[in-house]
Amino acid sequence: MKNIAIFASGSGSNFEAIVNAAEKGEIPAKISLLVCDRPEAYVIIRARTHGVPVFAFSPKDYAGKEAYEAEILERLRASDIHLIALAGYMRMVGETLLEAYPNRIVNIHPSLLPAFPGKDAIARAYQSGAKQTGVTVHYVDAGMDTGPVIAQRDVKVLEEDTEESLEERIHQTEHLLYIQTLKSLLEQGEESSQS
């Protein structure tokens, strides 16, 4: 069984969905590490509830990105991590991790990329009057939400939607799409390692 690390910065609803799916056997992996750049984030409580080891750090305690990513890399290697899933991790991933995990770092973003990359994607889509938005799972590269798209799913913006109701529907879609995509990536990895 492959080991996954999840990187998150906030409350961790996608983290919770992925862990639940792994515990039920819906994805062929074990969530073996949470990496969190905000030691006060609620996702840490979720991780501890599920018995997932946590590496929480404050970036300001390090000389720079290279320094804290070097420590993250040590933790990933110690946990024999195969795949990294970003789930609301609010930092750009740097060269140290990108080079160590080529095509093995994925992210979920609450828009149909390339539309609305970066922060506040749901609010920006709603305020723009878009009739449709959605969710994208993509490989992570050095840019801001610019890596190759793996999967997308549409979410219609309904006339009666508020920003909050749209956000709720997007999060529900994220949880489903991310789990399906992680399952597919892990199963493809199994097939290529057996052939």
C-alpha positions in Angstrom: 0.0 0.0 0.0 1.3 3.4 -1.0 1.8 6.2 1.5 0.3 9.7 0.9 1.3 13.0 2.5 -1.3 15.7 2.6 -0.3 19.3 2.8 -2.9 21.7 4.2 -3.1 25.1 5.8 -6.7 25.5 7.0 -9.7 23.7 8.4 -9.0 20.5 6.4 -12.3 19.4 4.9 -10.5 17.9 1.9 -8.0 16.3 4.2 -10.9 14.7 6.2 -12.6 13.5 3.0 -9.3 11.8 1.8 -8.5 10.2 5.1 -12.1 8.9 5.4 -11.8 7.4 1.9 -8.5 5.8 2.7 -9.9 4.3 6.0 -12.8 2.8 4.1 -10.5 1.3 1.4 -11.9 3.6 -1.3 -8.3 4.6 -2.2 -5.5 2.1 -2.1 -3.2 4.2 0.2 -2.5 5.1 3.7 -2.4 8.8 4.8 0.9 8.7 6.5 1.7 12.4 7.1 0.1 15.8 7.4 2.3 18.7 6.6 0.9 22.0 7.8 2.5 25.5 7.7 0.1 26.9 10.4 0.6 25.3 13.8 -2.8 26.6 14.9 -4.8 25.2 11.9 -7.9 23.1 12.6 -6.6 20.4 10.2 -4.1 19.4 12.8 -6.9 18.4 15.2 -8.5 16.4 12.4 -5.2 14.6 11.8 -4.7 13.7 15.4 -8.3 12.4 15.6 -7.4 10.0 12.8 -4.0 9.1 14.2 -2.2 10.7 11.2 1.3 11.9 12.1 1.7 15.7 11.8 4.6 17.9 10.8 3.5 21.5 11.7 6.0 24.3 11.2 6.1 28.1 11.0 7.9 29.3 7.9 9.2 32.4 9.7 11.3 30.1 11.9 13.4 29.2 8.9 16.0 31.1 6.8 13.7 30.6 3.7 11.7 28.2 1.7 14.7 26.0 0.8 15.4 25.4 4.5 11.9 24.4 5.5 11.4 22.3 2.4 14.6 20.5 3.2 13.1 19.5 6.5 9.8 18.6 4.9 11.7 16.4 2.4 13.4 14.5 5.3 10.0 13.9 6.9 8.6 12.7 3.6 11.5 10.3 3.0 11.2 9.0 6.6 7.5 8.2 6.0 8.3 6.6 2.6 5.8 8.9 0.9 4.9 8.0 -2.7 2.4 10.8 -3.5 1.8 14.3 -2.2 -1.7 15.8 -2.2 -2.1 19.5 -1.6 -5.5 20.2 0.1 -5.8 23.9 0.8 -2.0 24.4 1.2 -1.5 28.1 0.8 2.1 28.2 -0.2 3.9 27.7 -3.5 5.8 24.5 -3.6 9.5 25.1 -4.3 12.2 23.4 -6.3 13.4 21.2 -3.4 10.1 19.3 -3.4 9.3 19.5 -7.1 12.6 17.9 -8.0 12.3 15.2 -5.4 8.7 14.3 -6.4 8.3 14.9 -10.2 4.7 14.3 -11.3 3.9 13.1 -7.8 2.5 16.3 -6.3 -1.1 17.1 -7.1 -3.4 19.9 -6.1 -7.1 20.6 -6.0 -8.3 24.0 -7.1 -11.9 25.4 -6.8 -12.3 26.6 -10.4 -12.0 25.3 -13.9 -8.4 26.2 -14.6 -7.0 28.2 -16.3 -9.9 30.4 -15.1 -9.5 32.0 -11.6 -6.1 30.7 -10.5 -4.8 31.6 -7.1 -6.7 32.8 -4.0 -10.4 33.5 -3.6 -11.3 31.6 -6.8 -14.9 30.9 -5.7 -15.6 34.5 -4.7 -14.0 35.8 -7.9 -16.1 33.4 -10.0 -19.3 34.4 -8.2 -18.6 38.1 -8.3 -17.7 38.0 -12.0 -21.2 36.7 -12.9 -19.9 33.4 -14.4 -22.6 30.9 -15.2 -20.3 28.0 -14.6 -17.3 27.3 -12.5 -16.0 24.0 -11.1 -13.1 22.0 -9.7 -9.7 21.1 -11.1 -7.1 18.5 -10.0 -3.7 19.2 -11.5 -0.1 18.3 -11.2 1.9 21.0 -9.3 4.7 22.9 -11.1 6.6 26.0 -10.2 3.7 28.3 -11.3 0.5 29.4 -9.5 -2.1 26.7 -10.5 -0.4 26.2 -13.9 0.5 22.5 -13.9 -1.0 20.0 -16.3 -4.7 19.3 -15.6 -5.6 15.7 -14.5 -9.3 16.0 -14.0 -12.0 18.7 -14.0 -15.7 18.8 -13.0 -18.2 21.6 -13.8 -20.3 23.2 -11.1 -23.1 25.4 -12.5 -23.7 28.8 -10.8 -27.4 28.8 -10.1 -29.5 32.0 -10.1 -30.5 31.5 -6.5 -26.8 30.9 -5.4 -25.2 32.9 -2.8 -21.4 32.9 -2.5 -21.8 30.5 0.5 -24.1 28.1 -1.3 -21.8 28.0 -4.3 -18.8 27.4 -2.1 -20.6 24.5 -0.3 -21.4 22.8 -3.7 -17.9 23.3 -4.9 -16.5 21.7 -1.7 -18.8 18.7 -2.2 -17.6 18.3 -5.8 -13.9 18.7 -4.6 -14.3 15.8 -2.1 -15.7 13.5 -4.7 -13.3 14.4 -7.6 -10.2 14.4 -5.5 -10.8 10.9 -4.1 -11.7 9.5 -7.6 -8.5 11.2 -9.1 -6.2 10.0 -6.3 -7.6 6.4 -6.6 -7.0 6.5 -10.4 -3.4 7.9 -10.0 -2.5 5.3 -7.4 -4.0 2.4 -9.5 -2.1 3.6 -12.6 1.0 3.6 -10.5 0.3 0.1 -9.4 -0.1 -1.1 -13.0 3.1 0.6 -14.2 5.1 -0.9 -11.3 3.8 -4.4 -12.1 4.4 -4.2 -15.9 
